[in-house]
Amino acid sequence: MSRTAVVAASHGTSSAEGRAAVAGLVAAVRAAAPVGCDVVDAFVDVQEPDVAMVLEALGDGAEATVVPLLLSAGYHVHVDLAEAVDGRRAGLAPALGPDGRLLDVLVERARESGLRPDDRVVLAAAGSSDPRAVEDCRAVARGLGERLGRPVAIGFLSAARPALAEAIGFVRATHPVSRVVVSTYLLAPGFFHDLAVAAGADVTTAPLLRADGPPSPRLVELVLERAAIAAPETLAAVSPAA
């Protein structure tokens, strides 16, 4: 039988906490994957190995599925990862978002932060030059608003508008007696989460992953499901409750 592999491709970060958080997710996916399926790390920026290096190391005898550990399908998915799998015996899975399980974790983080009934919420997204990725983030903001039963504004940390600080300022100006809570739509701690904390909200939630605790089972399930979309014969044995 051919060897099978899931290549978990995260953005990469210089943050020790961010690296630990992502490594924890990959380790949990590895533990939940079917017997005979390797789960290996790869990165699209900052860290190595990159996806092309990992696929080369796996060799021609392996059937690989690259799963972007990215919340939206922007340049890294449509260009970097698409080029990495082009001409190889490898499939490319969709990005993680939008997805209801990400909303589940966002709601959990908001409640952990002490969200009050009269708080105003702004979703903090990384941002992208790709309008498809931006619209994905806006869809998440709408979905979170439905889950929380209140409007959720959106602000971006790069590339798209409004900037997070602008969005916070607008919400505060229109609702001066309410706290502004930033819901962090980022996978892990790092540079962008530091920017979100510095943007001026009264409360900023933790990212979807933490460095000091296990990942949500919902995120593990989501990664494995994305892998199965691109290679259903490889991961058909994965339990939805993994």
C-alpha positions in Angstrom: 0.0 0.0 0.0 1.0 3.6 -0.6 2.1 5.6 2.4 -0.3 8.4 3.2 0.4 11.8 4.8 -1.4 14.9 6.0 0.9 17.9 5.7 -0.4 20.5 8.2 0.7 23.8 6.7 0.6 26.7 9.1 1.7 30.3 8.5 4.8 30.1 10.7 5.7 32.6 13.5 8.7 33.8 15.5 6.5 33.7 18.7 7.5 30.8 21.0 3.9 30.8 22.3 2.5 30.7 18.8 4.8 27.8 17.8 3.8 25.8 20.9 0.1 26.4 20.3 0.3 25.3 16.6 2.5 22.3 17.5 -0.1 21.3 20.0 -2.8 21.3 17.4 -0.7 19.2 15.0 0.2 16.7 17.7 -3.5 16.3 18.5 -4.3 15.8 14.9 -1.5 13.2 14.7 -2.9 11.4 17.7 -6.4 11.3 16.1 -5.4 10.3 12.5 -6.0 6.8 11.2 -3.3 4.2 11.7 -0.8 4.4 8.8 -1.4 8.1 8.1 1.6 10.4 8.9 0.9 13.9 10.0 3.8 16.3 9.4 4.4 20.0 10.0 5.1 22.5 7.2 5.0 26.3 7.0 4.3 28.9 4.4 6.5 31.6 5.9 8.9 32.4 8.8 9.6 28.8 9.7 10.9 25.7 7.9 10.4 23.3 6.3 8.1 24.7 3.7 5.5 22.5 2.0 7.6 21.8 -1.2 10.5 20.5 1.0 8.1 18.2 3.0 6.5 16.8 -0.2 10.0 16.2 -1.7 11.1 14.4 1.5 8.0 12.2 1.4 8.9 11.0 -2.0 6.9 9.8 -5.0 5.5 6.7 -3.1 3.5 8.8 -0.7 0.0 10.2 -1.2 -0.2 13.5 0.6 -2.9 15.9 1.5 -1.9 19.5 2.3 -4.2 21.0 4.9 -3.8 24.8 5.3 -3.9 25.7 9.0 -5.1 29.1 7.8 -8.5 30.6 8.7 -9.1 32.1 5.2 -8.2 31.2 1.7 -6.1 34.1 0.5 -2.7 34.3 -1.3 -1.0 31.6 0.7 -3.7 29.1 -0.3 -4.5 30.1 -3.8 -0.8 30.8 -4.9 1.8 29.5 -2.5 0.3 26.2 -1.6 -1.3 25.7 -5.0 2.1 26.0 -6.6 3.7 23.7 -4.0 1.3 20.8 -4.8 1.2 21.4 -8.6 2.6 18.4 -10.5 2.9 16.3 -7.3 1.0 13.4 -6.0 -0.7 15.6 -3.5 -4.1 17.2 -2.9 -4.8 20.6 -1.4 -7.6 20.9 1.2 -9.7 24.0 1.8 -8.7 26.6 4.4 -10.2 26.1 7.9 -12.8 28.9 7.7 -15.5 29.8 7.6 -16.9 27.0 9.6 -19.3 26.7 12.5 -16.7 25.0 14.7 -14.6 28.1 14.6 -17.6 30.1 15.7 -18.0 27.6 18.6 -14.5 28.4 19.8 -14.9 32.1 19.3 -18.0 32.0 21.5 -16.1 30.0 24.1 -13.3 32.6 24.1 -15.8 35.4 24.5 -17.4 33.8 27.4 -14.0 33.1 29.0 -13.3 36.8 28.8 -16.3 37.7 30.8 -18.6 39.0 28.0 -21.4 41.0 29.3 -24.9 41.5 27.8 -24.3 45.1 27.0 -20.7 44.7 25.6 -20.1 45.6 22.0 -18.0 43.1 20.0 -15.5 43.7 17.2 -14.0 40.7 15.3 -10.3 41.1 14.8 -9.1 39.4 11.6 -5.6 39.2 10.1 -6.7 40.7 6.8 -5.8 39.9 3.2 -5.4 41.5 -0.2 -7.6 38.8 -1.6 -11.2 39.9 -1.5 -12.4 36.3 -1.2 -10.5 36.0 2.1 -11.9 39.3 3.3 -15.5 38.2 2.5 -14.8 35.0 4.4 -13.9 37.0 7.5 -17.0 39.2 7.1 -19.1 36.0 7.0 -17.5 34.9 10.3 -18.4 38.2 11.9 -22.0 37.8 10.8 -22.1 34.2 12.1 -20.6 35.3 15.4 -23.2 38.0 15.7 -26.0 35.4 15.2 -24.4 33.2 17.9 -24.0 36.0 20.4 -27.3 37.7 19.6 -25.8 41.1 18.9 -24.2 43.0 16.1 -20.5 42.2 15.5 -18.3 44.7 13.7 -15.1 43.7 12.0 -11.6 45.2 11.9 -8.5 44.1 10.1 -4.9 44.0 11.3 -3.4 44.3 7.8 -4.2 44.7 4.1 -8.0 45.4 4.4 -10.2 48.1 5.9 -11.4 49.2 8.4 -8.3 48.8 10.5 -9.0 47.2 13.9 -8.3 50.4 15.8 -10.6 52.4 13.5 -13.4 49.8 14.0 -12.9 50.0 17.8 -13.0 53.8 17.7 -16.2 53.9 15.7 -18.0 51.4 18.0 -16.8 53.3 21.1 -18.0 56.6 19.6 -21.5 55.3 18.8 -21.9 53.3 22.1 -19.9 55.3 24.6 -21.2 53.6 27.7 -20.5 50.1 26.6 -17.3 48.1 26.8 -15.7 47.1 23.5 -14.6 43.5 23.4 -12.3 42.3 20.6 -13.0 38.7 19.5 -9.7 37.5 18.2 -10.1 35.6 14.9 -6.5 34.4 14.8 -5.3 30.8 15.1 -2.5 31.3 17.6 -0.6 33.8 19.8 2.0 35.9 18.0 2.6 39.3 16.3 -0.9 39.8 15.1 -2.5 39.0 18.5 -0.1 41.5 20.0 -1.4 44.1 17.6 -5.0 43.2 18.5 -4.3 43.7 22.2 -2.7 47.0 21.4 -5.6 48.3 19.3 -7.4 49.8 22.3 -10.4 47.6 23.2 -11.4 47.2 26.8 -11.1 43.4 26.5 -9.3 41.3 23.9 -10.0 37.5 23.8 -7.4 34.8 23.4 -6.8 33.3 20.0 -8.4 30.1 18.9 -5.3 28.1 20.1 -3.5 28.6 23.4 0.1 27.7 24.2 -0.8 26.6 27.7 -3.6 24.1 27.0 -4.8 21.5 24.6 -6.6 22.5 21.4 -10.3 22.4 21.2 -11.5 19.0 19.9 -13.6 20.9 17.4 -10.4 22.2 15.8 -8.8 18.8 15.6 -12.0 17.5 14.0 -12.0 20.4 11.5 -8.5 19.7 10.4 -9.1 16.0 9.8 -12.4 16.8 8.0 -10.6 19.2 5.7 -8.0 16.5 4.9 -10.8 14.0 4.1 -12.3 16.5 1.6 -9.1 16.5 -0.4 -8.4 12.7 0.0 -11.5 10.9 1.3 -10.0 7.4 0.6 -7.1 8.3 2.9 -9.0 9.4 5.9 -12.4 7.7 5.7 -11.8 6.0 9.0 -11.6 9.3 11.0 -14.3 9.6 13.6 -16.3 12.9 13.6 -15.8 12.9 17.4 -12.0 12.8 17.1 
